[in-house]
Amino acid sequence: IDDWFYRLEWKESPIFSDKEGLFISGGIWVLFIDEQGIGEEISRLLAGCGQTCITVRPADHYLNAGDGRYFIRPSVFEDYRELFHDTSLNTQNICGILHLWTCTEIRSSLHSIDDLFQSQETGIISFFNLLKAISNSKRARNPRIMMVTNYAALVTAEDSYIFPDKSMLLGLARVGDQEIRNICLNCVDVDTIGHGVDETASWIFSELRNERMKDDLISAWRDGKRYTQQLARLNTEEGISEPVKIQDGKVYIIAGGAGEAGLEICRYLAREAKVNLVIINRIMLPDKSSWRQLEDKYDETITRRVRELLQLEEMGSEVTYIAQDISDAAKLKEAVEGIKSRYGVINGIINSTMHIHEMLIEDMTIDDFREAIKAKVSGTYLLHEYTKDQNLDFFLLYSSAASYLGGIGLGGYAPANAFMDGFAQYYRRRGLNIMSLNWSNLELSLLDRNDRDGFEKSLVYPINAEDYREIIGKLLRMDCPQITIADINFSKLAKVLKQLKINFDPNLLKTLHKENRYQVEPQDRERVMEAFEELKQLILSREEVRDILQRDVEIGAQFTALEELLKNI
């Protein structure tokens, strides 16, 4: 299990020289112009390369102002569709679309829930509408789509700012890249403090005109240096903090606590001590006074949940169940105030809500999207807002590896989890003992950890209840804002590495190749050996090559070693 812990990190990446002539003659670019002037400078640079720019700015109504200037409502999908129609984006020689509305002045969106909602309008909501419009369009060309943000991630140790509402764009970009065919999608995060508009624009322009850089789905620039993400194995013995003590009488809020993952963390806490478990879940249950006298009038799902909650009390803990949507600000505030009034203190919080409703971006409405993200985004924000006066032992956010791996149909789920990751990074820097857990595959059942039949084609193996409890114990003594937990199927990973568009730490790649070395399908092995035998016969048919192999001991030995390696695959 110690090998199941990973972290996402940023590593400096080469900056390749610009290539002249990359832009086609008379190309057209659509720029969603920011307030800082970066978009205007990029427009000037593009014009210098013979390109034409159409500018788009946010407004409270749709307007074609002429001369390639448009104003749209960020949260209204129909405006994007009208923009595509008016600018003939489906038929013109459109080379690319640059969205810079999330390249903003330095202001936090976490002062209030209204600020968070407002920032989403020109950020994640606008990006969603843009991707939906693109996926529903018939394009004459395969355009370059670039989302530009500032401080969507903590990239270097010197970074002071991260805005979780912008982090969401990285998750949605992953899904958009996987769902929408025939586009080149990139996210570029820049630092703007201490840098002029022309300097920042030059970094973005470098990304635009260089063929090799566009292969990186997500990149970042800090002080003129370029960075890309990579996944690395986390040493569980590093960054160990004082273990969190689960003690009798302590009070823990578990949002989503009636789900499988939520119930399992409740069982973990109840095994450790006689605690007070406050479970907040959208599922309506009968009044607690009737739990022990349930009759057949309730379906099996309800009765099973009640039995599981009663088992927690039989272990010595007290269970309080609140049927509530944690994204409802007024009702959650009332619930939390009631908890404080009853117990006097809150010692820990877990947001284990997992709203997964698979739907393609092109089929989602804006209401579908808002519904998909609200528990993890608004819910996480409100849980913190109403408990920030408490000295919490821990605040655990159940995120997912989908936040940086994406997944077809996860257009709402991936960005919601990316918000959790950014939120944990933001508040860890401010002293809160908070951690975002990028779970990979929770299969909380009686599945034996050695019983992997049926999962050999999966990228990760499921995590069962026994392993889950051991993992939680390890996590509660780690000092890290974001951790990925995954039992990776390395033989499958090797086959989809390029499709994931994420880099892996060199040491992890060595592990991948080592563990995958002898896991080749029989038909693939036969094809490899047939190809090698043909190549061998061709090589040995040439007298001069045979002579080299016989005379040069080192080359001859390498050729023999290659043959032995292939035979042992």
N, C-alpha and C positions, 0 to 999 in steps of 0.2 A: 504493500500500500504506500510505502514511502516514495515509490516511483510514480505515484499518480498525481503528484502536485507540480503545477507549472505556473509560470508567470509570463505576462506579456511585457516586453521591454522594447526600448528604442535604441537602435544602433546607428552610428554615423554611416552614411551611404555615399558612394562616389558621386561627384557632380560632373557629368559628362559635358563636353564642349557643345555649344549650340551648333546646330546644323543649318547652314544657309539654304534657302530654297525649299524648306519643309512646307511652307504655306503655298497653297495652290493659287494661281492667278485669279484675282477677282473674288476671292473667298469672302463669305459673309459670316460674321460672328454676332451672337446675341449675348449682351452683357447685362446681368442684373446688378445695377450700379449701387455700390455701398456709399455711406455718408462720409467716409474718410478720404475719398479722392483716389483710392487705389484703382478702382475700375476705370476712372477717367484717364489715368496714366497708362493703363494697359490698352485702352482704346487708342491712345496716341501711338503707342508702340506698334500696334497692329496696323494702324493706318500707314505707318512708315514702311511696312512690308507689303503695301498694296492691298490691304484688307478693308472691307467695309463693316462698320459696327452698327448694330441696332441696340439701343439702350432701353432698359426696362426699370422703372422705379415703383415703389409701393405707393398706393393712394387709396382713397376711400371710394373710388369709382373707376370704371374702365375708361381709358381715353387714348385715342390715337392722335397724338399732338403733331404729327407730320414730321418730315425729315428724319424718319427712323427713330422717333422718340415715342415710347409707350408708357402708360401708367396702368397698373392693375391692382386689384385687391388680392393680397397674398393668400388669404384663406378660401378664396372662391375659385373652384376648379373651372367653372365656365369661362372665367377671364383668361385662363391659360389656353383653353381651347380656342377662344376667340383670337388671342394673340397669335397662335399657330396659323389660324386661318388668314388673319389680316397681313401677316408677314410672309405668307406662303411658305412656311417652314417645311411643309410637306414636299414642295417641288423645287424650291430655290437651292442654290449651291451653298447650303449651310454647312460650314466646317465645324462649328462648335458652339456650345452654350456655357458661359461662365456665370455661376451664381455666387455673388459676393455679399449678399445681404447679412450674412452672419460674420462678416469682418467688421466689427463694431468698435466703438469706443469702449474703454474699460469700465464696465458697470455690471454689477452682479444682478442676476435675475432671481436670486433666492431671498430677496428681502420680504417678499410676500407672494402668495399664491397667484395673485393677479399679475405681478411682474413676470412670473414663470409662464403664465398663459400668454401674455403679450409677446414675450420673446419667442415663443413657439410659432406665432403667426408668421413672422418673416424668416423663421428658421426651419424647423422640422416640418411644419405644415406646408410651407411654400415648397420645400424640396420634395415632399410627398406629391403635391399637386403637379410639379414639374415632371417627375418620373412617370406619373400616371398619364399625363398628356403625351409624353414621348412614347410610352408603351402602346398607346392607342392611335398613334400617328403612322402614316405610311411615308417613309423617308426616302428621298432621292439619293441621299448619301448616308454613310455611317458616321454620325457626328461625334465629336469629342465633347463629353459632358464633364465639367469640372466644378466641384463644390469647394469654395474657398472659405476657411474659417480662421479666426485667431483664438488661440488658447482653448481648443477643444480637448486637449490632452496635456498631461504633464510629461514632457519629453526629456528634459535634462534635470539634473539635481538643482540647477539654479532657477528653474521655473517657479514663479510665485503664483501664477494664475491658472485656473482651469474652470470652465463654465460647463456644468453638466448638461444644460439644455443644448449646448453645441455638440457635446459628446454623442448625442443621439444620432447626429447626421452620419457619423462613421458607421454605426450599425445599419442604418437604412441604405447606405451606399453599398455595403456588402450584398444585401439582398437585391438591390436594383441591378447590380453588375451580373448577378446570377440569373435573374428573371428576364431582363430585357435584352433581346438579341441585337447584334449588329450595332453596338455602340461601344465607345471607349470611355469608361467612367473612372474618374479620379477624385479623391479628396485631398486637398492640400491645406495643412494647418500652418499658420505663420505667426511669428511674434512681431508685434508692431511697436512696442514700447522702446523708445530710443532709436527708432529707425524711421527714416523719411519715407514718404509715399513712393518716391522713385526707386528706392532700394528694395522695398517690399514688392513693388510691381515687377522689378527685374527678376526676383526669385520665381514668381508665378509665371512670368513670361518664359523663363528657362524651362519650366515644366511643359509649357505649351509647345515649344518648338523642338523638343528633343525626343526622338523616337524611343530611346532606351528608357527614359524616365517614365514614360506613360505606362510601362508594364507594371509599375507599382501602384496598386489600387489606392493605398493610403501612404502619404509621406508628410513630413513636417520640416520646416526651416526654422532654425534658431541661430541668430547672430551670423548669418551667412553660411551656416553649415546645414547640410541636408541629412535627414534621418528617416529610417523606415522601421517598421515593427518586426519583431521576431518573437517566437515562442521558445522559452527555455525551461528546462527542468529546475524546479525549486528545491534547494537543499533544506529539508525539514529541520535540520539542526541549526540552521542560520536564522537570525532574527527572532530568536526565542524570547518571549517576554514573560513576565510573571503570570503563571496560569490563572485563568479566571476560576474563581471558586464558586461552585453552585452550592448554596447553603440553605438550611432549613429556614422557612419563613420568607424567603426572597420572592419578589414579584416579577413575573416575566410576561410580557405581551407577545403573543404569537399571532400575527396577521396571516390568514390563510391556514390557520392551525387545524382545520378540519379536513384538509387535503392529506394525501399520503405522506408527502415530505414533511408537512407541518406536524402531523400526528407523531411521526417518528422522532422529531426533535423534542416534542412534548414527552415522549417516553424516555428519551435520554435524560432530560432534566429531572423527571420523576424518579428515575433510578439513582440519580446522584444525591438527591435530598428530598425532603418533604417541602415542596415549594407551592406557591400560588400561581397557577397557570390561567392567564386571561386570554382566551381564544376569541379572536375576532374573525368572523367568516361570513360570506354572503349567504351561505346555506341556512335556511330557516329550520330550526329544530323545535320540538315541543318544549314547553316550560320545564325547567329542571326538576320541579316538584313531581313531575309525572314520569321521569326517566325510568324508574324502577318498576313501573306498572304499564309499560307500553303494550298495546294490543295490536291486532292485525290491521288496524286502520291506517298504519303508516307503511310505506313501501320499504323494501329491504335496505335500500341505501340509507334511509333515515335511521332505521333500527340498528344497522351495523355501526353507524357513526356514534349513536348514543351508547352502545355497548362499549365501544373503544374509549369513550370519554369516561365512562364509569370505571373501566379498568385502571385509568390513571388515578382515580380517587381511591381505588382499592390498594394502590401502591403507596398511599399515604399523603398524596398531594390534593389540594383543593382546586377544582375547576370552575371557572366562571366563563360562561359562553355568551358572547354578544353577536347577534346576527346583524351585521353592519357592513356596508361598503366603505372601505377606508378612504376612498377618494371623495366622499361626501364630507366637506369641511365642517359644516355645522354639526352634523350627527357624530362625527369622529371626535370633535372637540368635547361634546357633551359626554361621550363615552369615556374619554381619557380623564376628564375632570371627575367623573364618578369613580374611576379607579383610584385616583389620588385621594379622594375623600374617604374611600373605604379602607385603603391600605396605608395611606400616608406617603408612600414612596413607590417608584418604579425602578427596578434594578437592571432590566435588560429588555431589548426589543429584537424581534426577528420578523422580517417581512418575507414570508415564504409564499406569497401569492404567485400563482403561475397560470395566467390567462393565456392559453394558446389556442388560437382560432386560425388555422391555416387558410390563407386566401391570397391570391396573386394581387400585386399592386394594381394592375389594370382593372381588377374586378372590385376592389375596395372602394367604398364611399368614404368621405371625410369623417362621417359618423362612425363607420367601422374602425377607422384608424384611431380615432380618439378613444373609443371603447377599449381597443386592444392595449393602449398604453397607460390608461388612467390609474390602475391599481399600483403599478410599479413606479410611475412617475409622480402623479399627484399624491398617491398613497404614501410613498416614501417621504416626500416633502412634508406632508401633514403630520406623519408620525413623529418626525424630528421636531417640527415647529411646536407641537403641543407638549413635548417632553424635554425641551432644551433647558428647562430649569432643573432637570434631574441629573444626578451624577451616575450615569449608566456604566455598568460593568462591561457591557458589550452592546453593539447594534449590528446585527447580521442581516445582510441583504442577499436574498436568493436570486442571483443573476444566472446567466447562462453563457456557455461558450458561443452561443449564437450571436452574442454582441459583437464578436470580432470574426466569426466564421460565416455568419449569415445563415442562409437556408431558404430554398424556394418555398414561398408561402408564408414566410415569417416577417413580412413587411412591417407589422406592428410589434411583434415580439422582440426582434433583434434591437431596434432602437430603444425600446423600453428598458431592456437590460443594459444597454450602453449608458443610459442615464444613471442607472444604479452604480455602474463602475465609476463614472465621473463624479457622482455624488459622494461616494466613499473616498475617492482621492481628494476631493475638495475639503471635506470635513476632517479627514485624518490630518491634513496640514493644519487644522485649527484645533487639534487636541482631542477630538472625539475618538473613542475606541470603536471605530466602525470598520467593517470589512465587507467587501463584495465578493461573493462566492460564485465563480463561473462553473456551475455544475454542467456535466456533459450528458449523462444519461442515468436518471434515477429510476431504478426498477425495484421498488421497495416491496419485496415479497420473500418467499422462502427459497428463492433461487440460490443454489449453492455456488460459491465463487468459482468452483472448478467446472461447473456445468455450463459450458459456453455453446452448446449445440444450438443452432438456429441464429446465432449472432455473428458467425464468421464473416458475413458480408457487411457488417456494420463497421463504421469508422471507430466507434468506441464500444466497449462491452458495458452492459448495465451494472449499476452499483446496487448491491442488495442491502437489506436492512442491517445485517451484521457488519458489513464493511462501512456502512453509513455511520453507525454509532462510533466506530473506531476513528473514522475521519473527523467527526465533530470534536472528539476529545483532543485530537492533534491541532485542529484549527483554533481552538480556544486558548492555545498557548503560543500562537504565532503572532508576530508583529509585522503585519503586511496588509496594505489596504485592498489588494485585489489578488485572488488566487484562483487558478483553474484546477478543477479536480476531474481527472479523466483516466480511465483504464484504456489506453489507446491500443487499437488493433493495428500494429505497425505494418503488417503485410498489406492491409487495405489502405493505410495511409500512404504508403509508397506509391500506390497506383493513382491517387487523386491529389498528390502534392501540388502539381501545377494548377489544378482547378481551384484549389483553395485560395490561391493568390496571397499566401502569407509565408513569410520566411521562417526558417527554423534555425535555432542556435546550432553552430557547427558540432558541438558535443552531442546534441540531441540527434542530429543527422547521422552521426557515427553509430549511435544506438539503433536508429532506424535501420540503417544498412546492415548492421550486425545481426539484429533480430530478424530481419527479412531475408537474410542471405540464403537460407535453405527452405524458403517458403514460396516456391514457384509452382504454379499449376503444371501438372504432367504434360499437357499439350503444349504449354509455353516452353517447357524444358526440351521437348522433342524438336520444336522449331529452332530453338537456339543452337542445339547440337547439330542439326542438319545444316544450318547456315554456317556454323564454324567449320564443319567438315568440308563444305564446298570451298570456303575461304582457304582452308589448310591445303587442299589439293591444288588450288590455283597458285598459292605461294610456293609450294614444293615442286611445282612443275617448272619453275624457272631456276635454271642452274645457278645463276649468280646469287639468288636469294638463298638457296640451299647452302651455298658456299659460305655466305655471311653467317648463317645460323650455326654452322659447324665451327667456324673459326672464332667468332665472337662469343665467348663463354657467357657473358652477361645477357646479351640479347637472346641467345639460345635458351638460357635458363628461364627468362621471363616468358618466352613463348610456351615453354613446357608448363610453367606455373599457371599460365592462363588456361591452358587445356585442362589441367587438373581441377582448377577452380570451377570451370564450366561443368565438368563431369560431376562435381559434388554439390551442385545447386539443388 
